[in-house]
Amino acid sequence: MTTTAAVPRWTRPVEVWKPSLNRAELEAVLHKVRAWTPFDSEALLDDVAEALDEVPPAEDDIDDLVQRLRGDLMQLVDIAVAAEVGQKDQTARRLIQQARAIRSEEMPGDYRQAIGHLRRMGWTGSELLERLVALHCLKEAVEPPSPSQPVEEPDPSGDIMSRHHVLHDPEGRLTAELPLDREPHESLVKAVLGWTDPVALQPGDYEQIALQLTGHGWAVVAEVQGHLHKLAQDDPTRALTEVVLQEADGQLKEPYDGTMACVQNRARLVRALYERLDRLASAPAAEPAMG
């Protein structure tokens, strides 16, 4: 004979669950989720490349590209603010302010001014994206270097200043009339941008390298300006060159400090200046006006 045992019942009172948000608040959250667009660094780089291309976009295409770049800048600023990088990094803070300012500007009605505005937006987006990658807020949108091409690392042993002497010429005045000593500076830029350990060098060494790159940056600026003066007023490369020079003037005038971030920022600027110089040097010379 089988007997049935009595099962004890749960008699403890349980509070009825209540949602933390009311209906209107839940609908607002749902609306934001549906409207959210994930950050696409490749799409941003495509927009930047189109904005900075030597051949400017057609007039009918400018407005659409400006709207996309405004969205790109808004996403970058949101990422930077969420990571609080503006409170920790002076360069990031400046780029955030610059992105907010240019995003709120109205696009000029004149075609050439609109191209200049478009390229300033593209330059700002490119610089802010690169800064966020350097600060590990985003992953780099390009493939890593091949194992057959290892990144040069600094030698932490020994004092770097015992092997190199840096001339105090932060404005590049002494080298303005001399040929650019390009090869060693490009090697320095490559090495600096490959560094990953912020304490690999002493602060004094970082300051000396920043000083060297600042002086050389001014020298490259002078070369770029020389090519700019030879361009025709309607040359499509003029607007982007003026943007690069304006950005270089602002960055090179900023005080430098003994940190890896500061040195790498100067190295990126020198690299960008050389890229612009090469574009100008390979461009056909403007024909003299017939009188």
C-alpha positions in Angstrom: 0.0 0.0 0.0 1.4 3.3 -1.0 1.0 6.3 1.2 1.2 9.9 0.0 3.3 12.3 2.1 2.1 15.8 2.6 4.3 18.3 0.8 5.0 21.5 2.8 3.7 24.6 1.2 5.6 27.9 0.9 3.8 30.3 3.0 6.3 33.2 3.1 4.9 36.3 1.5 6.7 37.5 -1.7 6.5 41.1 -2.8 4.9 41.5 -6.2 7.5 42.6 -8.8 7.2 46.1 -10.1 9.1 47.4 -13.2 11.8 50.0 -12.4 10.5 52.1 -15.3 6.9 53.1 -16.2 5.4 52.6 -19.6 6.5 56.0 -21.0 10.1 55.5 -19.8 10.3 52.0 -21.2 9.0 53.3 -24.6 11.7 56.0 -24.5 14.4 53.5 -23.9 13.1 51.3 -26.7 13.0 54.2 -29.1 16.7 55.0 -28.3 17.7 51.3 -28.8 16.0 51.2 -32.1 17.6 54.5 -33.2 21.1 53.5 -32.0 23.7 53.0 -34.7 26.8 51.0 -33.6 30.1 52.8 -34.2 31.7 51.7 -37.6 35.3 52.9 -37.8 35.6 51.7 -41.4 32.7 53.8 -42.5 34.1 56.8 -40.7 37.5 56.3 -42.4 35.6 56.1 -45.7 33.9 59.4 -45.0 37.2 61.0 -43.9 39.0 59.7 -47.1 36.2 61.2 -49.2 36.4 64.5 -47.4 40.2 64.7 -47.6 40.6 63.4 -51.2 42.5 65.7 -53.6 39.5 65.7 -55.9 36.7 67.4 -54.0 33.2 65.9 -54.1 30.6 67.3 -56.4 28.6 70.2 -55.1 25.4 68.0 -54.9 27.2 65.5 -52.8 28.7 67.8 -50.2 25.6 68.2 -48.0 25.2 64.4 -47.6 28.8 64.0 -46.7 28.7 66.8 -44.2 25.7 65.2 -42.5 27.6 61.8 -42.3 30.7 63.5 -40.8 28.5 65.3 -38.2 27.2 61.9 -37.1 30.8 60.5 -37.1 32.0 63.4 -34.9 29.1 63.0 -32.6 29.8 59.3 -32.0 33.5 60.0 -31.5 32.8 62.7 -28.9 30.3 60.5 -27.1 32.9 57.7 -26.9 35.5 60.2 -25.6 33.1 61.7 -23.0 32.1 58.2 -21.8 35.7 57.2 -21.4 36.5 60.6 -19.7 39.6 61.0 -21.8 39.1 64.8 -21.9 39.8 64.9 -18.2 43.1 62.9 -18.5 44.5 64.0 -21.9 45.1 67.6 -23.1 45.2 66.7 -26.8 41.9 64.7 -26.5 40.3 67.6 -24.7 41.3 70.0 -27.5 40.0 67.6 -30.2 36.7 67.1 -28.4 36.2 70.9 -28.2 37.2 71.2 -31.8 34.8 68.5 -33.0 31.9 70.0 -31.1 32.6 73.5 -32.5 33.0 72.4 -36.1 30.0 70.1 -35.9 27.7 72.9 -34.8 28.9 75.3 -37.6 26.6 75.9 -40.6 28.0 74.8 -43.9 29.0 77.8 -46.0 27.0 78.5 -49.1 30.1 79.1 -51.3 31.4 75.9 -52.9 35.1 76.5 -52.1 34.4 77.5 -48.5 32.2 74.5 -48.1 35.1 72.3 -49.3 37.3 73.9 -46.7 34.7 73.3 -44.0 34.3 69.7 -45.1 38.0 69.0 -45.0 38.3 70.5 -41.5 35.6 68.1 -40.4 37.4 65.2 -42.0 40.8 66.2 -40.4 39.2 66.6 -37.0 37.5 63.2 -37.2 40.7 61.6 -38.3 42.8 63.1 -35.5 40.2 62.3 -32.8 39.8 58.7 -34.0 43.6 58.3 -33.9 43.8 59.8 -30.5 41.1 57.5 -29.1 42.9 54.5 -30.6 46.2 55.7 -28.9 44.3 56.0 -25.6 42.9 52.5 -26.0 39.3 53.7 -26.2 38.9 52.1 -29.6 40.6 49.4 -31.5 42.7 50.4 -34.5 40.7 50.1 -37.8 43.7 48.9 -39.8 45.5 45.5 -39.9 48.4 45.1 -37.5 51.9 45.1 -38.9 53.2 41.9 -40.4 55.4 39.6 -38.2 58.1 40.0 -40.8 58.1 43.7 -40.1 58.5 44.0 -36.3 57.8 47.4 -34.7 60.9 49.0 -33.3 61.0 49.2 -29.6 63.1 51.7 -27.5 66.1 50.5 -25.7 65.3 51.2 -22.0 68.9 50.7 -21.0 71.2 53.7 -20.9 70.4 57.4 -21.2 69.2 58.3 -24.7 70.7 61.8 -24.3 74.2 60.3 -23.9 74.0 59.2 -27.5 72.2 62.1 -29.2 72.3 65.9 -28.8 69.3 68.0 -29.5 69.6 71.6 -30.7 67.2 74.0 -28.9 65.4 75.3 -31.9 61.7 74.7 -31.1 60.5 77.1 -33.9 62.8 75.7 -36.5 64.4 79.0 -37.3 67.9 77.7 -37.7 66.9 75.0 -40.1 64.4 77.1 -42.2 66.9 77.8 -44.9 68.6 74.3 -44.8 67.6 71.1 -46.6 65.3 68.9 -44.5 67.2 66.1 -42.7 64.3 63.8 -43.5 65.6 60.2 -43.2 66.6 60.3 -39.6 63.5 62.2 -38.5 61.2 59.7 -40.4 63.1 56.9 -38.6 62.5 58.7 -35.3 58.8 59.1 -36.1 58.4 55.4 -36.9 60.2 54.4 -33.7 58.2 56.8 -31.6 54.8 55.6 -33.0 55.8 52.0 -32.2 56.3 52.6 -28.5 53.8 51.0 -26.1 55.4 51.4 -22.7 54.8 54.9 -21.4 57.6 54.6 -18.8 60.3 53.1 -21.1 62.1 56.5 -21.1 62.7 59.2 -18.5 60.6 62.3 -18.7 63.7 64.4 -19.6 64.3 62.1 -22.6 60.7 62.5 -23.8 61.0 66.2 -23.5 64.1 66.3 -25.6 62.5 64.1 -28.3 59.4 66.4 -28.3 61.7 69.4 -28.6 63.5 67.8 -31.6 60.2 66.9 -33.3 58.8 70.4 -32.7 61.7 72.1 -34.3 61.7 69.8 -37.3 57.9 70.2 -37.5 58.3 73.9 -38.0 60.9 73.2 -40.7 58.5 71.0 -42.6 55.8 73.6 -42.2 58.0 76.1 -43.9 58.5 73.7 -46.8 54.8 73.1 -47.1 54.1 76.8 -47.1 56.6 77.3 -49.9 54.7 74.8 -52.1 51.4 76.4 -51.1 52.4 79.8 -52.4 53.0 78.2 -55.8 49.5 76.8 -56.1 46.9 78.4 -58.1 44.0 79.9 -56.2 41.5 77.4 -57.6 43.8 74.4 -57.1 41.9 71.6 -55.2 44.9 70.8 -53.0 45.0 74.4 -51.6 42.1 74.1 -49.1 43.4 70.8 -47.5 46.9 72.2 -47.3 45.6 75.3 -45.5 43.8 73.0 -43.1 46.9 70.9 -42.4 49.0 74.1 -41.8 46.4 75.6 -39.5 46.3 72.4 -37.4 50.1 72.2 -37.4 50.4 75.8 -36.2 48.1 75.1 -33.3 49.7 71.8 -32.2 53.3 73.0 -32.5 52.5 76.0 -30.3 51.2 73.8 -27.6 53.6 73.3 -24.6 55.2 69.9 -24.7 55.8 67.7 -21.6 57.8 64.6 -20.7 55.2 62.0 -21.7 55.0 59.4 -24.4 51.6 60.7 -25.4 53.0 64.1 -26.1 55.9 62.7 -28.2 53.7 60.5 -30.2 51.4 63.4 -30.9 54.3 65.4 -32.4 55.4 62.4 -34.4 51.9 62.0 -35.9 52.0 65.6 -36.9 55.4 65.4 -38.5 54.2 62.3 -40.4 51.1 64.2 -41.7 53.2 67.2 -42.7 55.5 64.9 -44.8 52.5 63.3 -46.4 51.2 66.7 -47.4 54.6 67.8 -48.6 54.9 64.7 -50.8 51.5 65.4 -52.3 52.4 69.0 -53.1 55.9 68.0 -54.5 54.3 65.5 -56.9 51.6 67.9 -58.1 52.2 69.6 -61.5 53.4 73.2 -61.2 50.8 75.9 -61.8 51.2 77.6 -65.2 52.2 81.2 -65.0 49.5 83.7 -65.8 49.8 85.2 -69.4 50.1 88.9 -69.4 
